[in-house]
């Protein structure tokens, strides 16, 4: 009896610690952003969302996030299949490199992209600009930086699922004459679809909120290369109630998208687990 009571007390104490940690680190700051956003009513928020700079920033952010997710989905599926289904020299090194974006600062990522793709000093930048393609301080650089920092999120969701489903059904399909593409579309893809959706949602949320790498490669020029996160930084540092409300409004929209992504993830996880 005493052991059971002590166990319950310990369990509730740990729950309170975790809840308190999340409250002060996550919930409270996000709630303060929402409170600041609507502190002067709804009209200033609507006015802020109508500003051309805000509209452009969110359009650029959504465009970059969309293409980053497309890139990460295609290459994420390919790399996951390569890591799980094949054995080759350097496989462990490739598996370790997948986690590199999670361990390296996004600012370092942005600087590395500048060193490679800058039109003045980059290894490939001058050749690309002569061909009519500008990467740094342009949307392609923003997409590359965003895709780099969010790539592992798709792969780390797919690799465990591929390990779990095994290869029996795929081998059976090939023995019946199915091609590699037919096997992937009819066998592999349906088996990994919930893990893929889960990784895509995480990658999208991460892409929308990227700041460090994008700041380095974009330059943050309003109406040209300024994303929503860069807009928040710029307006928050400026004086005036209008600028502050604009910063809070953009930050609130980004936080709202993240919360919606978490809700989607939470709703998908039980379906994913019961479908396997």
N, C-alpha and C positions, 0 to 999 in steps of 0.2 A: 504494500500500500504506500509506504513511504517512498519507495523507488518510483512508483507511478506518479505520485504527487510531485516529486522533484522533477521528473521528466516533463510533466505538463508545465511547471513553472519555467523551466529552461526553454521549452518550446515557445511559450508566450513571450518570454523575454527576448528571444531571438527575433520573433516576429515584430515586436515593438521597435527593436533596434533597426531592422531593415526598413520598416515603414517610416521611422523617423529619418533615416538616411535618405530615402527617396523623397520625403516631404521637403527637407531643407535643401537638397541638391537639385531636384528636378521639378517637383510639383509647385512649390512656392515660387521659384523664379519665373516659371512659365505663367503661373497665375498672375504675377505682378505685371508681366508684359501685357496680358489681356486686360488687366485693370487700367494700366496706363493708356492702352489703345483707346478705350471707350470712356476715359475720364471726363472728356468734354462732350460726350454724346456721340450719336451715330453720324451726324452730318459731317464733321471734320474727317471721319474715316472714309466716307464716300467721296469727299472732295480729294482726299489723298490718293485714293484708288483711280481717280480720273486724271491724275497728272500724267502727261505724256512720258516723262522719265520713268515713272512707276510701271506704266503699261509696257514700255519697251523692255525694262529690266526683267519683268516676269516673263515676257515673251521669249527673251533670250535665254533665261534660265530654263524654261520648259523645253525649248528647242534643244539646248545643250544636253539636258537630262535625258530627253527622248533618244537622241542619237547615241549617247553614252550607254544607255540601257540596251539599245539594239546591238551595239558593238559587244557589250559584255555578255549578252545572251548568246550570240553566235559563237564567240570565242570561248565563253565560259562552258558551254556544252561541249565544244570540241576538246578543250583542255581537260575537262572532267573525264570524258571517255578515254582520252589518251592516258591519263594517270591511272585509271582503274582497269581498263581492258587490255593494256599493252605493257610489256616489259622491254625496256631499252636502256642503253647507257645514258646516264645523266637524268634518269627519272627522279631520283631523290633531290637532285639540284633543282629541277623544274618545280617539284612539289614545294620546296623551300622558297623559291622565287615568287610563287603565287602569293605568299603571305607578306612579301616585301612592302606593298602599299600600306599594310596595316601597321608596320613597324617604323617606316620612314616618315618624317614630318612632311606634310603636304607642301610646305614652303620649299623644302629641298627638291621635291618632285617638280615644282614649278621652275626652280632655278635650273634643274637638269634639262628640262624641255627648252628653256631659253638658250642654253649653251649649245644645244643640238640644232634647233630650228630658227634661231634668230637670223634675221636677214643680214645683219652686219657682221657678226662674229660666229654664227652657228656653223656647224659642219655641213649641214644640209640646207640651211636657210637661204643662202645666196642662190643656189641652184633652183630651189623651189620658187623663189621670187622671180627669177629670170623666166621660169615657166608660167608665171602668172598666178602663183598660189602663195599667199601670205598666211603663215601659221601663227606666229607670235603676234600679239596685239590684234587678234582677229578671232572670229568664231571657231575656226578649226583648232586653234590652240586651246581654247576653253573646253571644247569637246574632248580633246586628248587628255587634258589634265583631269577632267571629271571622270572619264572612263578609267583612267589609271587608278585613282583612289578608291573606286567602287568595284573594281574587277573581282577581288576575292570573295565578295558576298554571294555571288552566283555560284562560284566553284565550290565553296565550302558548304553549300546546301546540297549540291548535286552529288558530290563524291560519296558521302555516307549512304545516300539512297541507292546509288549504283552498286555499292558494295552489298547492300542488303538484298536487292532483287536478284543478284547473281547473273549467270549467263545461260541458264538452262533453256529458257524460252527463246532466247535469241539463237542459240545453236539449233534448236528444233525448227525454227523458221528457216534458217539457212539450209538445213537438211532437206526441207520440203521444196527448195528451189527459190526461196525469196532472195532478192538482191540485198545489198547492204543498205540502200536507201529505204527499201520496203520494210526491212527489219527494224530500222530506226523509227520510221513513221508509225508502224502498226504495233510494235512491241515495246521498244525502249521509251519512246516519247510518252505514251500513255502511262507507263509505269513511273516516270519521273516528273509528271506534269505538276503535281502539287509542290514538290521540292523546287521545281523551276519557277513556279509562280511566287513562291515564298522568297526565293533569291532575287527575283526581278523587283518585287515590292521593296525589299530592303535596299537594293541597288538604286532604285528610283528615289527613295527617301534620302539616301546618302548623297546622291548626285545633286538634288535640289538644295541641299544645305552646305555644299562645298564652298570654302572661302579661301584658304591659304594658297593652294596651288593656282586657283583661278585668278587671285589677286596679282600674282607674279606674271602670269602669261598674258593677261588681258589688258592691264594698264588702267582699267576702271574708268574709261572715258564715257561720260553720260551720253546716251542715245547712240552709242557705238559698241562699246565692249563692257558695259556696266551691268552685271548681273544683280539679282535681288539682294544677295548677301552683301555685295559691295555697296549697293544703294543704302542699306541699313547702316553700314559703317559711316558713309559719307554724311548722311543726313543727321545721324546722332551726334557727330562732331561739330555740326553747324549750329549757330544760335537761332532762336526763334521757335515759337510754339508750333508753327506749321511744319517746320523741319523735324521737330521731335515727334509729332503725331505721324508724319510720314514714315519715320524710322520705326516707330512702334507698330504701325499698321503692317508694314512689310514683314517685320519680324513675327507678328502674330499670324499672318497668312502662312509663312513658312512653318511655324510651330503647329498650326492647324493641320497642314498637309502631313506633317510627321505623325501627329496623333491619329489621323485617319488611316495612315499606313499601318500603324500599330494595331488599330482595330481590325483592319483587313487581315493582318498576319494572325491575330488571335483567333479570328473566325475560321481561317483556313487550316490552322494546325490540327484541330480535332478531325476535320474531314480528311486531311492528309494521313493522319495516323490510322483512322478507321478504314481507309481505302487500301492499305497495304497489308 
